[in-house]
Structure formats: structure tokens, C-alpha cells
Amino acid sequence: MHYVRAQCEGADKALGMALSLTWILAPNVHGLYFKDLKQTLKKEQCDQALMITANVPSAKKIIVHGPDSGMGGIPSQFPVHEDTQFQQILSDSLEFFNIDENDVNSYFLTDTKTGLIHLPSCYVRDFYFFHRSFYPQLTLVKLDQEEAHLRMRQTAFAQRFIEVGKVLLTHNILKYSPQHVYTVKNWLHMLKDGGLDLRQTAIRQIAQRIFFLHDELTHLPSFPRKSLETCFGMYHGEMGEQLKAMEAVHKFTWAKRTGYASEPMPLEDDGDAAPVLLFQLMSDMFEKMENAFMFADLHLFINVVNGIMIMHCEDLLILRRCAATYIAMSIHFNSLFASQGFFLIMPTLLRCYSQRQTNRVFCSVVEFLCRQFYTLHRKPFLLQMCGSIANIIDNNNNDFEINPMRVKAKYWFALLKNMENMSDDNDQFDILGLVPYDKPLKALDLCYRDDPNTFCLLTDAIASCICVCAFAPESKRSHHMLHLSGAGWARSSIYLYSNGA
């Protein structure tokens, strides 16, 4: 609170160190409610510095002092909107103060009080908040580019350290408090033959906290943006490697906390899942929450995992965590993924798969994922995968002509061929070890429980596409399936010819 109220040089580092201790201590503070903590911090006007869910209005204007401010120069005011970045303020300031074009790259925006250099890609609303009759002040200064870039890397490192602390603090507050939540099991054992229904009381309390945070995040303008922000182009030079490592820790923390419960939750026959997407709580105390979770919000949280997968898929620790999260979500939100859930993740996975064919570790993980998805959901997964890439399939076989937004047909065919090895249960990276459900995985739909766990490119993939075309030949989806069938037949012919068949 001191460093939030009295901004000074080094305040960001002090906040990061304070948070690094606070999230460790949080489990030992009894009676700590997330909602009460939010209200207390908001009253003290420091919630934005400690909570990832703080939704504080941004400053409406910002004052920028020019290079001649020490000689009585007149500052300028610029309006601030929700999507205003420091790059826009910097460009307008350079124009207002008539900075020579040859010196444009040597000027940077710094906080007048703390001397903090702001990264051009950062959003103003993340640093400056609304206060009545008070406007934040920046100074346009000329600096050596090497020195300025080093200071920006140091600033980015400190900000990521703070964000990691916020995520871990929120997780521990929800997981470990209040105290009686994690002692319900003992109470149930003692009251097995009668007494108060403490279990239902605990479930309601946990549900309230989960939905409270869910509601906070879905109404937060900076979510999921802040969870995916990355300082591209700053991983070189002094502090570059340290910043890259901190970025990976930041994304891993989000991937882990935006994951699943530590144990499987009981589901009712209708297949609806309880909303535990955000927390690794003691899920054996949960039961299904009827009609509580709005599937329309699920894409916000899946986008966090998708973004982390795109940026850090070459980091094996993060890759394992994201892959396990995908599998756990497809089980936990069974009813959603049986109808439309794979539309949210397969375009990302297949684009990455198409672009990273030289990375056998990543490709093998995607192939393993698809085999597990097919084991769990069978035809619904297959049809959703086909539908999700129908508009982005690329029949160009030239590896030197790459469109990152499309999926090359030959690599999609290779993935389908690999799925024929359903008997290959070699989990070389122990991904299923992070999935909190019974292994080996089995089909979730009772209709497929007795079917053999096999896959054939012709009789399953292409035959399913033909079935869709026959069912509704005039539909747009039929056109998509014809397009994919054509690509599949073409690749099959090439494959058979090359193998002498």
C-alpha cells in the first residue's frame, strides 16, 4: 500500500517482492475471503496493484512534458481511451513537440515521478487509473537507445514478476481459505450418521467464490489480454535471457491456474460440468452445479491456453501443461465438446502443427492429443476437426510458400494417417499423468463404449465427410466436407502411389 500510494523509483520492484511473499503467506491466514479482500483493497485504492481481477477505470487524460520542460516549456494533454497504447501517446508527443525525424528513435516516454520507461506496446489503462482532478504526467526524454532498451527490459521483467505474484496470490486465496472449506471431509466423517449438512454448505461457499471470480474476469477489459502479453523483440542483449525466462514462468503460471481441478469431479448423467476451469481446488468437495456455468464464456479461458500454446509450444513444461489442460477440459466439459468445443482449439493446434513440422517433439504431442480426443469423443471430434479447418485448408504443397493462418493439406493428411496408430499408447512425456481422470481414457459417450478403439482414414474420416454430404447436400457444411474429401483423396492417391500400392 505504501508503494502504491507513494510512487517512487523502484516501487515496481518492491511490489513484486512483496507479492512474492504474500502469495506464500496467504494459505496460513485464516478467514481470508476473496470478496472481503477485494473490498478492503478497493477502499484503500490499491486493488489494481495486487489483484488480477481489479477493474478500475483508466485515466481520462494524460499530461506529457516536452524535452524543454525544465526551461518553462508548455506541456500537452492527450485523451486516453480503453485501447490507448503508449505508442500512440509517443507518436502524438513527437509530432506536438516537433522532434526532428532523425532523432525520433532516441526519444522515450518516462513517468515524471518514478522515471519508469514505458514500453510502446503497453496499454495506458494498465498503469494509470482515474482520480478526480488528477492527471498522470509523463516526460518525453532523449536517451541512448541501448540504455533505454535495457531499462525497458528491466521494467518488463518487474511487471511480469508482479503479474506472476498476482496470479499465485489469487489462486492460494481461493484454494486455502476460509479454513473450514478444506476440513469439511473430516466433519462429514464425524457426522456420517446424522447432523448438519455441512457438505452442502461448503459446496455453496466454494461455488460462490468460483462464480465471483468467474464474473470478475469475464467483465475485466484486460482479460485475457494481460495473460498473453509478451515483449517480442526484447529477448536479446543484457537482461534478454532473464526476461525470456520470466515470460515463460508467467505463461506457465496462467496455463497451470487456467487449468483444471486436481482431481476428477463427479458428473451427473446429463453431462454438464461444474465450473472449475480456473482453479486447482480440492475438487472432491464439489458436486455438479446445475445450470450455473455459462458455456458462452468458456472461450475467454480457452483463448488463454491457445495463446500460450502458440507462443511457448517449444517449451516442454508449458507444452505438457497445455496438452493436459486440453484433455481435461474435453472430459470435464463433456457436453460442450461433444457438440462444439473442439472448434475453439483445433484451428490453433493444426496451424501450429502445420508450421512446426521440423519440431518432432511438438508434432508428436499434437498427434498424441488427437488420438486421445478421438478415443474420448470419436465422430463428434472428427467432424468438428474437419469443420474447423475447412476454410483454412491449403492444397499448396510448396513448403516455401507458407501462410501462417492456413493448414497445409499434406500435413493434415499426415496427422490423420498417424491417428491410425490408435494402439500406440506411448505417452513419452507423461501428459496423462497431469490429467486428473482414470487411465486409460475411454469413450465418454455410452454409444461408443463397446466399439473398438481403432481409426481408419478411409472408413472413418473420409466416410464421415461423405455421410455429411449425403445428409444435407445443399448445406454450406456439405461444401466444406467435399473440399476436405477432395484434399484427402488427393493425398491418399499420392501416398498409395509413393508406397507402390
N, C-alpha and C positions, 0 to 999 in steps of 0.2 A: 504494500500500500504506500509505503514511503517513496519508493522509486517511481511509482505510477503518478503520484501527486506532484512530486518534486523532480521533474525530469532533469537529468544532468548527464554528463559524459560517463559512459559505462553503465547506464541504467539497464540497457538490454541484457548485458552480461550478468548483472546482479539478479535480474528477474529469472533468467534461465537457471542460474544456480539455486535460487530459492525454490523454483518449481521442481528441480531435480531432487530436493529433499522432501518437499511437500507431498509428492505422489507416493513416496515410500512410507511416510508417516500416516497417510490417510487411513489405511486399514486399522490402525491402532487407536483412532479417535472414535469413541463410542457415541452413538446417537447423531451421527453426521448425515443429515438429509440433503440430497442434491438440491431440492427445491428451496429449502431454507438457506443453503449456501448461496444460491443464485440471488435471492432477495437481499441478503446481507451485503454481498459484494456490489450489487447494483446500487444499494443505498450509499455505499462508500465510493461509488463511481470508479470502481476498478475491476468490474466483472470482465471487461474486454481483455484485460491483461492476463487473466487466469483461467477463463472458461472458453472452451471451443464453441459453446452454444450462445455466447453473448451476441445479442442482436441490437447494437447501438447505432442510431442514425449517424451518418457521416457529417463532417463539417460542410457547411453550405458554400463557404468562400475560403480562399487561401491567399495570403499575402506573400508576395515574392519581392525581396530586396535585390537590387542590381549590384554589379561589381563596384559601383561608386557610392554605395550606401554610407560608407564612412565619411564621405565628403558632402553629405546632405542630399544625396540623390533621392528622387521620388520613387517609392515602391509601387508595385502594380497589384491589382486584385484580379483573381481568376475564379470563375464559378466551379464548383465541384459537384459532379453527379455520381450516381452509384457505380458507373463503369469508367470513371475518370482514372487514367493511369498517370504516373509521374512523367512519362514520356510526352504526353500531351501538354502538361504544365511546362516542361522543359522547352519544348518547341515554341510554345507561345511566349515564354520568357525570353528566349534568344531573339525572337523577332521584335518583341517590345523594346528590349534594351539595345537593339541594333548591333548585335555581336557580329564581327567580321566572319565571313564564311570559312576562312582559313583556320579560325580558332574555335569553330563550333564544337569540335570533338574534345576540346580541353575544358569545357565548362560543365559543371555538375550542380545539382540541387542538394543543398545540405540543410539540416534542421538548424535554425538560428540558435536554439538553446543548447542542444546536445552535440552539434557538429556532425551528426549522423548523415552519411551519404545515402540517398535513396536510390534504389535500383529503378531504372526507367520502366521495367515491366511490372512493378508492384502497383497495387491499387491504393489510391489516396484514402479511401474509406477504411482500409485496414490499419492505418496509422493515426488518423486524425478524426476525432469524433465531435459531435455537435455540443457546443456550450454556448449558452445565451451571452450575447455581446462579447464574444471572444473568438478570434480567428487565428488559426495556426500560422506561423511565419517561417518562411524558407529564405535562403540566401543563395543567389547564383554566384558561384565562385569558380575561379580558374585554378586548375590543379594539374600537376604532372599526371599523365594518363596512367602510367604504371602504378603510381602511388594511389590514385583514385580507384583503380580496379582492385588493388589489394584491399583497400578499405571497404569496397563494396562486397568482396568475398567474405571479409570478416563480419560485415553486417548480416549477410545472408546466412552465414554459419550460426550466428547468435539467434536469428529469427527462427531457424529450423530447430535449434535446441529448445527454444521456448515452446514451439508447436508440439514437439515430442512430449515435453512435460505436461502440456495441457491435455493431450490425449490420454496419457497414462494416469493423470490425476482423475479425470472423468471416469475412466474405467474402474479404478480402485474404489472411488466413492460409491459407485453403483454396485460393485461386486461385494464389498465387505460391510456396508452399513445400510440400515441400522443393525445392531448386533443380533437382535432376536431373529433376523431373517435366516441366518445360517445356523441357528440352533433349533429350528423347527423339527428337524428329524428326531432329535433327542426327545423333544416334547411329545411328538407323536408316539414314540416308543413307550413313553411313560403313560400316555393316555389312550393306549390302544383299545382298552375295554370301555371307554366312555369319556365324557368330559367335554370341554370346549373344542370346537372345530378350529384349532389353531392353524391347521394346514391351509384351509381356505382363506383365513385372514392373511397369512403370509403371502399366499399367491396373489391376492388382491393388491397387497402393498407393492410387491415386485412388479405386477402389471402396471400399476400407476406410475412407477418410476421409469419403466421402459417406455411407456407411451408418452410420458412427459418429455424424455429426451428425443424420442422419435419426432414429436411435434415441434420441438425446438429446432432440430436440424432441418426438417423439411421447410420451415419458414425462414431459414437463415439464407440471406442473399449470397453469402460467400461459400455455401456448401453446394456441390462438392469441390468447388474451385480450389479452395485453400488446401485441401488434402492432396491435390495433384500438382500444385505449383512447383516448378523446377527451374533452377538457374542455368538454363542451357548456355553454353559458350563460356562458362566461368570455371571450368574444371581444370584449367591449365595454370602454370605459374605457381607462385607461392600461395599456400593455403588451398590450392585447387584440389588436391587429393583428399584433404580433410573435409572440404565442402562436399565432395562427391560421396564420401563415406557417410556423412551426416544426412545427405539427401536419401541415401539408401535406408538408413535407420528410420528416417521419418516415414518413408513409404511402407517399410516393413511393419512399423507400428500401426499404421492405418489398416494395412492388409490384415493384420492379426486381429485388431479390435473391430474391424468391419467384417468380422468373420461369422463364426457360429458358436453355439454353446459347447462347453467342454464335454458334454455327454448327450446322448440322443434323448429327444423329448417324445413322450407318448403322443401318438396322433389318433384321432377318432376315425371312424370308418369313412367319414366324408372327405378325409384327406387334407382338410385345412390345417395350416401350421401356425404355431404361436409365434409372435413377433420377437424373435431373439436374434435378429440379424446383427444387431450392434454389439452384443456383449457376450463375453465368455463367463457367464454366471453359472451358479450351481443349478443346472437345468433339471436335476431330478426333483426339484421342488415345484416345477411348473406343470401345469396341465393346459390343455387346449383352451384358448381364449376365443370364444365364439364371436364370429363376425366383428372382430376387433381390428385386425390388421388390414389396411387398405393396400391392395396389390399395386395400385396406381403409383405409389411412392417408391416401390421397390427398385425401379430403375436408377434412382438417385444413388442408392448404396451400391448397386452393381457397377455403376459407372466408376466408382472409386477403385474397385478391383480391376476393372477393364483398363483404366488409365495407368495403374501401377504395373499391370502386365505389359502394356505397350512400352513403358519407359525402362523397366528393370527386369525384363524376361531373361536376361543373360546372367542375372544373379540367382544362383541355385536356391538359396534360402528363401528369397521372395517368390521364386517360381513355384517351389513346393507349397508354400503357404497359399498362394493364389489358386493353384490347381486343387488343393484340398478344399478350399472355400467354395469353388465352383461345384465340386461333387456334393459337398454337404448341403449347399443351397438347393441343388436339384432334388435331393432327398427330402429336405425339410419342407420346402415349398412344392410338394409333390403335385398338387392340383394345378398350380400355375405353370410349372414346367411341362406338364403333360399337354398343355394347350398352346402356350405362347412364350414361356420363359426363355427358351433357347434362342429366340430372336434377339434377346438382349446381349448374348455373349458370343454366339458363333461367328458373326461378322468380324469381331475383334480377333478372335482366336485364329480364324482362317486367313485373315490378312497378314497377321504376324507369321503364321506358318508358311505362307507363300513367299514372304520376303526374307525369311531366315533359314533357307534350305541348307546353308553351309553350317548351321549350328545344330548338330545332331542331338545335343542334349535337349534343346528346346523342342525340336521336331518330335523326338521320342516321347516327350511329356504330352504334347498335343495328341499324338496317336494313342497314347495310353488313356488320356481323358476321353477321347471319342469312343474307345472300346467300353469304358465304364459307363458313359452316358447311354450307349446302346444297350448295355446289359440292364440298366435301370429302367429305361423308358421305351426301348425298341422303336417301333414305327413312328410314334409321335416325334421322337428326337430326329429320326432320319428325315422326315418330311419338313420339320422346322429348319433343319440344317440346309436342305435343298432350297426351301423358300427364302431363307435369309441371304443366300449368295446368288440367287437367280439374276439379280440386276447388276451384280458386280463381277460376274464370271468373265474371264479374259481368255479368249481362244488363241491369242498370240503366243507362239512358243519361243520367241526370241527372248533370251534371258537378259539381253542388253537394253530391251525396251520395257521398262518397269513403271507401272502406275501403282503407287503405294495404296491407293484406295480400291484396287481391284484384286481378284484372286485368280491366278493362272489355272486354267482348266487341267493342265497336266499334273499340277501339284495336288489339286483336289482329287483327281483320279488316283494318284499315288496314296493319298490318305485313305480312300475307300478300299484300295487293294490291301493296305496294311490292316484295316479293320477286319479283313477276312481271317486274320490270325487271332480269333477270339480266345483260343485255348492258351495263348501266350499271356500268362498271368504274372510275368516277371515285373515286379514293382521295384526297379533298381534304385529308385530314390526314396522309397518308403513313403510315398504320398498317402497311401491309405492309412498309414499309421497316424496321420493327423486328422483323419475323418472319424468322427465320434459315432460310428454306427457299426453294426455287426458285419464281419467279413467272413467269407467273400460276399460281395454285393450280389443282390438278387433283384429280379424284376419287381417293380413296385406295383404294377397293375396285375390283379389276380388273373386276368385273361392270358397273361404271358408266363405265369408261374411254371406251367408244365412244358413249355416249349423248350427245345434245345437251345443252348446259348451259342448259336452259330450265326454267321453273316456271310452272304454271298452277293457280290457286286451285281450280278445279273438278276437273280431271283428276288433280291430284297431291294436294292437301291433303284435300279432301272425299272423293275417291275412296279415298284411303288409309284414312280413318276407316271408310268403308263396308266396305272389304275386311276390316278387323279385326272388325267386327260380324258379317260373314258367316262368318268363320273360326271364331269362338268366341262365338256369340250369348248364351250363358248366363254369360259371364265378367263380372267387375267392370269390366275394361278396355273391354268392349263397351258397357257403360252409359256410361262416360266418353266414348267416341267418339261415341255417339249424342247425348249432351249437347252436345259440341262441334260436331257436324254440324248440329244444330238451330240453334245460335248462328250458325254460318257461313251456313246457308241464309237465315236471317232477315236478316242483314246484307247478303247478296248481293241479296236482293229489294229492300231499301231502296236499295242502291247502283244497281241497274238502273233502278228507278223514278225516282230522282232524276236519272239521266242520260238519261231519256227512252227507254230501251230497252224 
